[in-house]
Amino acid sequence: MLDMDHFKQINDTLGHPAGDAVLKAAADRISSQLRRADRLARIGGDEFIVMITDLKDRTKLAQIAERIRTLLNQPIDWNGQAIQAGCSIGTALSGEDGDTYETLYKIADERMYEDKKRQRESNDR
């Protein structure tokens, strides 16, 4: 599960066309890290779900998440203006964290909010 950081601020200060450009760029960047069998879905405003098939290794999952984070932390060009967004990510691994979509969704969502909190605390220092 992935949530774009500062998205409301982007929409409020630059307008919805800028927000739409950020979402499109984010989706493109996330997709660039996925295989054909993997899935990406936007589930609401600035939230995405990534489903990676046939993955049993938490280390590999963390590496994929970190590559996506690195890409989304890079500025997005919109009409010559660099927009800095970033993201918070929460992961859940089928088998280890649960076996149902509901359980995996709940765990990934909780971890995403923990990540968001951790990032805010480190930025406040």
N, C-alpha and C positions, 0 to 999 in steps of 0.2 A: 504494500500500500504506500502511496506516495502523495504528498500534499505540497503544493507550491507555496513557498514562503513569500510573504509581502504582497500577495496577489491583490488583496483588497486595496492596498495603497497604490498599486499600479493602476487599477481601474479608476480609483478616485482622483488620482492626480493627472494621469495621461489619457484616460478615457477607455471605453470598452474596445475600440479598435486595437489599442495597444495590448490590452488584456487578451484579446483573441489571438494576436500575433504571438504572445508569450505562450499561450496554450498550444498553438500549432507547432511552434519551435520545440517546446518541451516534448510533445508527442513524437515529433521526428527524431529528436535526440534519444529518447527512450527506445524507440523502435530500432534505432541503429545498433542497439546492444542485444537485440533479441534474435532468436532463430525463427525459422519459418513456422515451427509447431507451437511457439510461445504466443501468448495473447496479451494485448494491451487494451484496456477499456477506460474511458473517462467516466467516472461514476457520479460526478457532481461538480459544481463550480470549478474548483481547482484541484480535485482529487482524481487520482488514477489508480487502477489496480493492474498489476503485472502478474500474469500466471506463467510460470516457467515449468515446462513439462519435464518429466524424467530426471528430476534433480534430487539427489539424496544426500548431498554434501553441504553442510552449513557453511563451510569455508568458501566454497564456490559461490554460494548464494550471497555471502557477504562481499565477495569480490565483484559480482555483478552489480549489487546495490551501490558499491563505492564508485564503480565506473559511471553509473547513471548519475550519482550525486555530483561527481566531478564535471560531467557534461552540463548539468543543469546549473551549476555554480558559475559557469562561464556566461559573460554578458550576452544578451540577445539584442541583435541590431533591429531597430524599428525606425524606419525613416531617418537613418543616420544617427539615431540616438541609441546609446548603449543602455539597455535595461538590465538591472541586476535583480534576479529573482531568488534562485536557490530552492531547496526543497528539504522536506523531512521525510524519512523513510522508515517504515516498520516492516519486518519480515516474519514469516511463519513458514515452517517446513512441514509438509505433509508427512505423517508417520511419527515424527518427534513431537510436534506441537498439537497434533490432532488429525482427525481423518475426515471431518465434515467441512464443507465450505463455510458454514456458520462459525465454527470454532476457529478455523484458520483466519477468517475475516476479522473476528473479534480480537484475536491475539495480535495480528498485524496492525490493526487500528490502534490498539493500546501501545504497542511498541513505537508506532509512528508519533503518537503524542508524547511519549517519553523522549524520543529523539528531538522533537520540537522544543520541549522544555529544556533539555540538555544544551541545545544550541543557544537558546535565549540566555541561560545562566552563564555560558562561556562568553557570550557577547557583552554581558553586563559587567564582566570583570575588567 
